[in-house]
Amino acid sequence: MVVVPEGLAKDSRGRTLPEPSFVFRQVLDYVSKFATSDTDVYLAPANRFGGEIYEQEAAYAYLSHRAVCRRIHCPVFPGPGYVDTFGNALLLRRYLLDRKRWPPGPVDLVCADVHSYRAQYCFARSGYSLARVHRVPFRVCSGERVVDRLWYYRVRPAHLVYEISAMARDAIRGAVFRRGNRLPESAGKW
């Protein structure tokens, strides 16, 4: 099972908190209901948003406290810049390659519903065989904040517009790399 990150929370002063955003928390709650003790859960590498820990580290702590499964994989690739959805897929692929676990076989991809279509494209284009895509619906939690970069998570129409435009961008990037029939080894080469 591969979990696509969905941001971190922030406090009333705008500081990034070391905890999943309200969207990511709902995705992780879904994972905790679906995963068994024998499920390998791979948390795709992601961002810190200026905070102390990465999204996948916050997810690891969240899932670990729920005793979901024993095999939670939390790869960390420190580096500058923003890791987008293609980057999530490519960095996780690098992690699996480094451990001689690539290709992993058909995987379940778990993601927030609005983000899931683009995540499906990015992970499939990056070479993953997808057994199933779990499109987790989420509700906006009043009073809960998300990091500024993901402000649109609180406004569904804006989130849809963002995902459509990002999908167009990712399709163009995918077409460019399709010509060479290869993808870059890291997200930084995008």
C-alpha positions in Angstrom: 0.0 0.0 0.0 1.4 3.4 -1.0 0.1 6.5 0.8 0.3 9.9 -1.0 1.0 12.8 1.4 -1.6 15.5 1.9 0.1 18.2 3.9 0.8 19.3 7.4 -1.2 21.3 9.9 -0.4 24.8 11.1 -1.2 26.7 14.2 -3.0 30.0 14.6 0.3 31.9 14.3 1.0 30.2 10.9 3.7 27.9 12.2 3.9 24.5 10.6 3.0 21.8 13.1 4.5 18.3 13.3 1.2 16.7 12.5 -0.8 15.7 9.5 -3.3 18.2 8.0 -7.0 17.6 8.4 -7.0 16.1 4.9 -4.0 13.8 5.5 -5.4 12.7 8.9 -8.6 11.5 7.2 -6.5 9.6 4.6 -4.5 8.0 7.4 -7.6 7.1 9.3 -8.8 5.3 6.2 -5.4 3.5 6.0 -5.7 2.5 9.7 -9.1 0.9 8.9 -8.0 -0.9 5.7 -4.5 -2.0 6.6 -3.8 -5.3 8.4 -0.9 -6.1 10.6 0.8 -7.8 7.6 0.3 -4.8 5.2 3.4 -3.0 4.0 2.5 0.7 4.2 4.9 2.9 2.2 4.6 6.6 3.0 5.7 8.5 -0.1 8.5 11.0 0.6 7.3 14.6 0.7 7.8 18.1 2.3 8.5 19.9 5.5 6.8 23.2 4.7 9.3 25.0 6.9 8.5 22.7 9.9 10.6 20.3 11.9 9.5 17.1 10.2 8.4 15.8 6.8 4.8 14.9 6.0 5.7 11.2 5.9 7.3 11.4 9.4 4.1 13.0 10.8 2.1 10.2 9.1 4.4 7.6 10.5 3.9 8.9 14.1 0.2 9.2 13.5 -0.1 5.6 12.2 2.3 4.2 14.8 0.1 5.5 17.7 -2.8 3.6 16.2 -0.9 0.3 16.0 -2.2 -0.2 12.5 0.6 -2.5 11.2 4.1 -3.5 11.9 5.6 -2.6 8.6 5.4 1.2 8.0 8.1 2.4 5.6 9.0 6.1 6.0 11.8 7.1 3.6 13.3 10.6 4.1 15.2 12.4 1.4 16.3 15.8 2.7 16.7 18.4 0.1 15.7 21.9 -1.0 12.6 22.7 -2.9 9.1 21.4 -3.1 8.3 17.8 -3.8 5.2 17.5 -5.9 3.2 14.4 -6.7 5.6 13.2 -9.5 8.4 13.7 -7.0 6.5 11.7 -4.4 6.4 8.8 -6.9 10.0 9.1 -8.1 11.5 9.5 -4.6 9.6 6.4 -3.4 10.8 4.5 -6.5 14.4 5.5 -5.7 13.9 4.3 -2.1 12.6 0.9 -3.4 15.4 0.7 -6.0 18.0 1.3 -3.3 16.6 -1.6 -1.3 16.2 -3.9 -4.4 12.4 -3.9 -4.0 11.6 -2.4 -7.4 9.3 -3.1 -9.0 7.0 -3.7 -6.0 4.3 -5.5 -7.8 0.7 -4.3 -8.0 0.1 -1.8 -5.2 -2.9 0.0 -3.7 -2.6 3.7 -3.9 -4.3 5.7 -1.1 -5.0 9.4 -1.6 -7.5 12.2 -1.0 -10.3 11.9 -3.6 -9.6 15.3 -5.3 -5.9 14.6 -5.6 -6.2 10.9 -6.5 -6.6 11.2 -10.2 -3.4 13.1 -10.6 -1.6 10.8 -8.1 -2.8 7.8 -10.1 -1.3 9.3 -13.3 2.0 10.3 -11.7 2.5 7.0 -10.0 1.5 4.9 -13.1 3.7 7.1 -15.3 6.6 6.5 -12.8 6.3 2.8 -13.4 4.1 1.6 -10.6 1.6 -1.1 -11.3 -1.6 -0.1 -9.5 -3.9 -2.8 -8.2 -6.4 -0.2 -6.9 -6.7 3.5 -6.2 -8.5 4.3 -2.9 -10.1 7.8 -3.4 -10.6 8.9 0.2 -13.4 11.6 0.5 -12.6 14.2 3.1 -14.5 17.0 4.8 -13.1 20.4 5.6 -12.7 20.7 9.3 -13.6 24.2 10.5 -11.1 25.7 12.8 -8.3 23.5 11.5 -5.5 25.0 9.5 -3.3 23.7 6.7 0.1 25.0 5.6 -0.3 28.0 3.3 1.0 26.3 0.2 -2.1 24.0 0.4 -4.7 26.7 1.2 -6.9 25.4 -1.6 -7.6 22.2 0.5 -10.1 24.3 2.4 -11.9 25.5 -0.8 -13.1 22.5 -2.8 -13.7 24.4 -6.1 -10.3 26.0 -5.9 -8.8 22.5 -5.1 -10.5 21.1 -8.2 -9.1 23.9 -10.4 -5.7 23.4 -9.0 -5.7 19.7 -9.6 -7.0 20.1 -13.2 -4.2 22.6 -14.0 -1.6 20.5 -12.2 -2.7 17.4 -14.2 -2.3 19.3 -17.4 1.3 20.3 -16.3 2.1 16.7 -15.3 0.7 15.3 -18.6 3.0 17.6 -20.5 6.0 16.6 -18.3 5.0 13.0 -18.8 4.9 13.4 -22.6 8.3 15.1 -22.7 9.9 12.2 -20.8 7.9 9.7 -22.8 9.8 10.8 -25.9 13.0 9.6 -24.3 11.2 6.7 -22.7 12.6 7.4 -19.3 11.9 9.4 -16.3 14.5 11.4 -14.3 16.0 9.6 -11.3 14.9 12.3 -8.9 12.2 14.9 -8.6 14.9 17.7 -8.7 15.4 17.2 -12.4 11.9 18.3 -13.3 
